[in-house]
Amino acid sequence: MARCSIRIKADARAYLGMFRILGIPWGLEELERHYSPDWHQVYRAAAVPQERWNEADRLWRSCYRDERQSCNTAQVAWSTRWRGAIAWP
């Protein structure tokens, strides 16, 4: 089974969660337009004050961890429900 949440999707949801907590009105469209592997570029584009970057880092990690835990819970539920439903050669 493929992973429940492709990393990019989990990354995006973590960013959106962080923005929501910080009170920054960004959605997926803004994130896609300004996304960079250098997250400080994203912070600059979203006008996160530099003195809040450490807080933003902690929030992003927390949101990402929540995404991964949700995914793992869904994977366990899926595999438990469908175990035995697939006949392997």
C-alpha positions as semicolon CSV with decimal commas, in nm:
position;residue;x (nm);y (nm);z (nm)
1;M;0,000;0,000;0,000
2;A;0,128;0,345;-0,087
3;R;0,183;0,586;0,198
4;C;-0,139;0,755;0,306
5;S;0,009;1,103;0,277
6;I;0,269;1,189;0,018
7;R;0,537;1,396;0,188
8;I;0,459;1,707;-0,017
9;K;0,095;1,690;0,085
10;A;0,190;1,647;0,451
11;D;0,437;1,936;0,417
12;A;0,168;2,160;0,267
13;R;-0,084;2,073;0,538
14;A;0,181;2,143;0,803
15;Y;0,252;2,485;0,647
16;L;-0,119;2,567;0,631
17;G;-0,166;2,463;0,993
18;M;0,131;2,677;1,099
19;F;-0,001;2,977;0,904
20;R;-0,345;2,936;1,061
21;I;-0,198;2,932;1,414
22;L;0,019;3,236;1,337
23;G;-0,284;3,421;1,199
24;I;-0,145;3,442;0,846
25;P;-0,427;3,420;0,589
26;W;-0,250;3,192;0,343
27;G;-0,404;2,905;0,152
28;L;-0,272;2,639;-0,081
29;E;-0,266;2,881;-0,375
30;E;-0,025;3,119;-0,197
31;L;0,187;2,832;-0,072
32;E;0,216;2,682;-0,421
33;R;0,307;3,022;-0,568
34;H;0,578;3,092;-0,310
35;Y;0,697;2,742;-0,213
36;S;1,072;2,692;-0,185
37;P;1,285;2,415;-0,032
38;D;1,435;2,702;0,172
39;W;1,156;2,751;0,426
40;H;1,294;3,092;0,520
41;Q;1,201;3,207;0,169
42;V;0,846;3,088;0,240
43;Y;0,847;3,273;0,574
44;R;0,964;3,592;0,400
45;A;0,698;3,562;0,131
46;A;0,430;3,509;0,399
47;A;0,564;3,808;0,594
48;V;0,640;3,602;0,905
49;P;0,845;3,841;1,121
50;Q;1,199;3,709;1,160
51;E;1,167;3,718;1,539
52;R;0,888;3,457;1,504
53;W;1,081;3,215;1,280
54;N;1,179;2,987;1,570
55;E;0,815;2,974;1,677
56;A;0,712;2,905;1,315
57;D;0,968;2,621;1,299
58;R;0,828;2,463;1,617
59;L;0,469;2,500;1,494
60;W;0,552;2,351;1,154
61;R;0,723;2,050;1,316
62;S;0,427;1,999;1,548
63;C;0,177;2,021;1,260
64;Y;0,389;1,785;1,049
65;R;0,417;1,534;1,335
66;D;0,037;1,547;1,373
67;E;0,002;1,479;0,998
68;R;0,229;1,176;1,018
69;Q;0,049;1,039;1,326
70;S;-0,288;1,079;1,154
71;C;-0,154;0,900;0,850
72;N;-0,013;0,614;1,058
73;T;-0,346;0,574;1,239
74;A;-0,529;0,562;0,906
75;Q;-0,283;0,306;0,768
76;V;-0,328;0,077;1,068
77;A;-0,709;0,106;1,045
78;W;-0,699;0,034;0,671
79;S;-0,466;-0,262;0,699
80;T;-0,666;-0,408;0,991
81;R;-0,994;-0,373;0,805
82;W;-0,871;-0,520;0,479
83;R;-0,629;-0,783;0,612
84;G;-0,714;-1,107;0,447
85;A;-0,931;-0,941;0,183
86;I;-0,647;-0,956;-0,067
87;A;-0,528;-1,295;-0,184
88;W;-0,155;-1,298;-0,235
89;P;-0,010;-1,547;-0,483
